């Protein structure tokens, strides 16, 4: 009689999660507010064009964006990354959580992006590109210096992991 080995117990790594900067909260709120104002105004177009009950569309869209705006600080605090031995683990989301593991050896490009609003707050976003399109990760709201250090570290680690391929 053969015995099967006991499955290895999976543990969630909760200890060393790095969070995005709190300065990213107003950046995300401003972006949401601008988008919400445009979409809400477009939702009122039927009312302005003469359909008396059309105000409901604009009001509903406005309420959705106000709710999104209220949840923005919590949503930003849920974004984090964890540097592990063989990969980078990224998470985001409150209700619908997404965890993405990006192996260091699979990273093809590590890119820093800075739009005008993000740059005004001294932040940057770090983007990893891999061979699989579904595993691409963008970490928003990193202080610029942290983004540069993380990029340099990830490129160095990725080079050593690809050397054996």
Secondary structure as GFF3:
##gff-version 3
##sequence-region A 1 165
A	DSSP	beta_strand	18	19	.	.	.	ID=ss1
A	DSSP	alpha_helix	24	43	.	.	.	ID=ss2
A	DSSP	alpha_helix	45	48	.	.	.	ID=ss3
A	DSSP	three_ten_helix	52	54	.	.	.	ID=ss4
A	DSSP	alpha_helix	55	77	.	.	.	ID=ss5
A	DSSP	beta_strand	80	83	.	.	.	ID=ss6
A	DSSP	beta_strand	87	92	.	.	.	ID=ss7
A	DSSP	beta_strand	98	103	.	.	.	ID=ss8
A	DSSP	three_ten_helix	104	106	.	.	.	ID=ss9
A	DSSP	beta_strand	107	113	.	.	.	ID=ss10
A	DSSP	alpha_helix	116	120	.	.	.	ID=ss11
A	DSSP	beta_strand	123	130	.	.	.	ID=ss12
A	DSSP	three_ten_helix	133	135	.	.	.	ID=ss13
A	DSSP	beta_strand	137	143	.	.	.	ID=ss14
A	DSSP	alpha_helix	144	162	.	.	.	ID=ss15
###
